[in-house]
Amino acid sequence: MSNSIWLAIGLVLIVEGLGPLIAPNGWRNMVAQLSELPDNLLRRVGGCLVVAGAVIAYIFG
């Protein structure tokens, strides 16, 4: 893999780790609330995040 991909993976891990590091109780409550959402809504949110990420990668890539 190229260095850019490893850099992107590292940055994702940093951003994903900030929630449980800074506010573990709030993060746990958020995950509990997300687990109660219907599958269709979670798929929509996930799809929107993928599209937003692809647009950002296209613009800055």
MDTraj code that builds the backbone (N, CA, C; nanometers):
import mdtraj as md
import numpy as np

residues = "MET SER ASN SER ILE TRP LEU ALA ILE GLY LEU VAL LEU ILE VAL GLU GLY LEU GLY PRO LEU ILE ALA PRO ASN GLY TRP ARG ASN MET VAL ALA GLN LEU SER GLU LEU PRO ASP ASN LEU LEU ARG ARG VAL GLY GLY CYS LEU VAL VAL ALA GLY ALA VAL ILE ALA TYR ILE PHE GLY".split()
xyz = np.array([
    [0.0839, -0.1188, 0.0000],
    [0.0000, 0.0000, 0.0000],
    [0.0876, 0.1240, 0.0000],
    [0.0344, 0.2273, -0.0584],
    [0.1111, 0.3504, -0.0635],
    [0.1074, 0.4222, 0.0708],
    [0.1993, 0.5151, 0.0867],
    [0.2067, 0.5907, 0.2118],
    [0.0794, 0.6709, 0.2376],
    [0.0146, 0.7180, 0.1334],
    [-0.1077, 0.7967, 0.1508],
    [-0.2193, 0.7147, 0.2150],
    [-0.2305, 0.5897, 0.1748],
    [-0.3347, 0.5036, 0.2329],
    [-0.3064, 0.4786, 0.3797],
    [-0.1794, 0.4514, 0.4144],
    [-0.1448, 0.4303, 0.5551],
    [-0.1681, 0.5570, 0.6363],
    [-0.1390, 0.6723, 0.5784],
    [-0.1648, 0.7991, 0.6458],
    [-0.3141, 0.8179, 0.6695],
    [-0.3955, 0.7868, 0.5695],
    [-0.5404, 0.7991, 0.5833],
    [-0.5933, 0.7049, 0.6917],
    [-0.5448, 0.5821, 0.6933],
    [-0.5878, 0.4862, 0.7959],
    [-0.5487, 0.5362, 0.9345],
    [-0.4286, 0.5879, 0.9475],
    [-0.3836, 0.6414, 1.0753],
    [-0.4683, 0.7577, 1.1217],
    [-0.5026, 0.8475, 1.0310],
    [-0.5860, 0.9622, 1.0668],
    [-0.7270, 0.9182, 1.1079],
    [-0.7818, 0.8188, 1.0394],
    [-0.9136, 0.7670, 1.0769],
    [-0.9081, 0.7086, 1.2176],
    [-0.8028, 0.6331, 1.2476],
    [-0.7895, 0.5748, 1.3815],
    [-0.7778, 0.6825, 1.4889],
    [-0.7063, 0.7895, 1.4584],
    [-0.6936, 0.9000, 1.5545],
    [-0.8296, 0.9636, 1.5798],
    [-0.9018, 0.9956, 1.4735],
    [-1.0314, 1.0605, 1.4880],
    [-1.1308, 0.9689, 1.5603],
    [-1.1314, 0.8407, 1.5243],
    [-1.2234, 0.7459, 1.5882],
    [-1.1893, 0.7246, 1.7354],
    [-1.0642, 0.7367, 1.7709],
    [-1.0237, 0.7152, 1.9092],
    [-1.0459, 0.8342, 2.0003],
    [-1.0693, 0.9518, 1.9434],
    [-1.0882, 1.0712, 2.0258],
    [-1.2136, 1.0638, 2.1128],
    [-1.3222, 1.0093, 2.0612],
    [-1.4468, 1.0003, 2.1371],
    [-1.4314, 0.9230, 2.2669],
    [-1.3888, 0.7963, 2.2593],
    [-1.3737, 0.7207, 2.3839],
    [-1.2612, 0.7734, 2.4732],
    [-1.1631, 0.8406, 2.4162],
    [-1.0535, 0.8948, 2.4973],
    [-1.0992, 1.0164, 2.5771],
    [-1.1716, 1.1080, 2.5130],
    [-1.2085, 1.2339, 2.5769],
    [-1.3342, 1.2194, 2.6634],
    [-1.4350, 1.1497, 2.6118],
    [-1.5623, 1.1385, 2.6838],
    [-1.6145, 0.9951, 2.6758],
    [-1.5590, 0.9032, 2.7535],
    [-1.5989, 0.7623, 2.7419],
    [-1.7469, 0.7370, 2.7737],
    [-1.8013, 0.8056, 2.8740],
    [-1.9436, 0.7838, 2.9078],
    [-2.0353, 0.8364, 2.7985],
    [-2.0066, 0.9535, 2.7464],
    [-2.0865, 1.0080, 2.6371],
    [-2.0770, 0.9221, 2.5128],
    [-1.9579, 0.8716, 2.4857],
    [-1.9379, 0.7847, 2.3694],
    [-2.0172, 0.6555, 2.3852],
    [-2.0137, 0.5985, 2.5049],
    [-2.0876, 0.4748, 2.5325],
    [-2.2383, 0.4974, 2.5159],
    [-2.2893, 0.6115, 2.5668],
    [-2.4320, 0.6428, 2.5519],
    [-2.4694, 0.6606, 2.4057],
    [-2.3821, 0.7253, 2.3278],
    [-2.4091, 0.7455, 2.1857],
    [-2.4166, 0.6114, 2.1135],
    [-2.3235, 0.5213, 2.1438],
    [-2.3232, 0.3897, 2.0786],
    [-2.4484, 0.3112, 2.1186],
    [-2.4896, 0.3221, 2.2446],
    [-2.6116, 0.2537, 2.2890],
    [-2.7332, 0.3068, 2.2151],
    [-2.7407, 0.4385, 2.1960],
    [-2.8529, 0.4965, 2.1223],
    [-2.8504, 0.4559, 1.9755],
    [-2.7307, 0.4501, 1.9170],
    [-2.7195, 0.4081, 1.7765],
    [-2.7640, 0.2635, 1.7587],
    [-2.7363, 0.1783, 1.8573],
    [-2.7726, 0.0373, 1.8454],
    [-2.9241, 0.0170, 1.8479],
    [-2.9991, 0.1153, 1.8956],
    [-3.1445, 0.1045, 1.9019],
    [-3.2136, 0.1565, 1.7758],
    [-3.1391, 0.2189, 1.6856],
    [-3.1987, 0.2738, 1.5635],
    [-3.2325, 0.1612, 1.4659],
    [-3.3352, 0.1809, 1.3842],
    [-3.3694, 0.0798, 1.2834],
    [-3.2591, 0.0656, 1.1780],
    [-3.2521, -0.0535, 1.1197],
    [-3.1480, -0.0832, 1.0207],
    [-3.1508, 0.0127, 0.9027],
    [-3.2699, 0.0467, 0.8534],
    [-3.2789, 0.1365, 0.7373],
    [-3.2160, 0.2717, 0.7658],
    [-3.2388, 0.3251, 0.8857],
    [-3.1827, 0.4548, 0.9204],
    [-3.0307, 0.4466, 0.9316],
    [-2.9807, 0.3386, 0.9913],
    [-2.8358, 0.3213, 1.0012],
    [-2.7719, 0.3084, 0.8630],
    [-2.8396, 0.2388, 0.7721],
    [-2.7875, 0.2262, 0.6351],
    [-2.7830, 0.3620, 0.5659],
    [-2.8874, 0.4425, 0.5858],
    [-2.8897, 0.5761, 0.5268],
    [-2.7761, 0.6626, 0.5797],
    [-2.7589, 0.6606, 0.7111],
    [-2.6507, 0.7393, 0.7717],
    [-2.5158, 0.6909, 0.7200],
    [-2.4966, 0.5594, 0.7171],
    [-2.3712, 0.5043, 0.6656],
    [-2.3474, 0.5414, 0.5205],
    [-2.4516, 0.5356, 0.4397],
    [-2.4393, 0.5740, 0.2992],
    [-2.4022, 0.7204, 0.2835],
    [-2.4644, 0.8053, 0.3641],
    [-2.4314, 0.9488, 0.3590],
    [-2.2863, 0.9729, 0.3991],
    [-2.2390, 0.9012, 0.5004],
    [-2.0996, 0.9163, 0.5423],
    [-2.0031, 0.8701, 0.4336],
    [-2.0362, 0.7613, 0.3660],
    [-1.9512, 0.7120, 0.2575],
    [-1.9471, 0.8134, 0.1436],
    [-2.0622, 0.8671, 0.1055],
    [-2.0677, 0.9660, -0.0022],
    [-1.9904, 1.0917, 0.0369],
    [-2.0104, 1.1387, 0.1603],
    [-1.9379, 1.2580, 0.2058],
    [-1.7865, 1.2335, 0.2048],
    [-1.7444, 1.1165, 0.2504],
    [-1.6025, 1.0838, 0.2492],
    [-1.5458, 1.0770, 0.1083],
    [-1.6249, 1.0184, 0.0154],
    [-1.5800, 1.0098, -0.1238],
    [-1.5683, 1.1477, -0.1868],
    [-1.6631, 1.2358, -0.1568],
    [-1.6580, 1.3717, -0.2108],
    [-1.5362, 1.4462, -0.1567],
    [-1.5126, 1.4342, -0.0263],
    [-1.3960, 1.4995, 0.0332],
    [-1.2667, 1.4445, -0.0258],
    [-1.2595, 1.3123, -0.0412],
    [-1.1396, 1.2513, -0.0999],
    [-1.1196, 1.2963, -0.2438],
    [-1.2290, 1.3098, -0.3181],
    [-1.2188, 1.3552, -0.4570],
    [-1.1722, 1.5006, -0.4642],
    [-1.2272, 1.5846, -0.3780],
    [-1.1923, 1.7271, -0.3807],
    [-1.0470, 1.7488, -0.3425],
    [-1.0022, 1.6805, -0.2376],
    [-0.8670, 1.7039, -0.1863],
    [-0.7644, 1.6061, -0.2426],
    [-0.8087, 1.5084, -0.3206],
    [-0.7174, 1.4053, -0.3717],
    [-0.6554, 1.4353, -0.5013],
])
top = md.Topology()
chain = top.add_chain()
for i, resn in enumerate(residues, 1):
    res = top.add_residue(resn, chain, resSeq=i)
    for name in ("N", "CA", "C"):
        top.add_atom(name, md.element.get_by_symbol(name[0]), res)
traj = md.Trajectory(xyz[None], top)
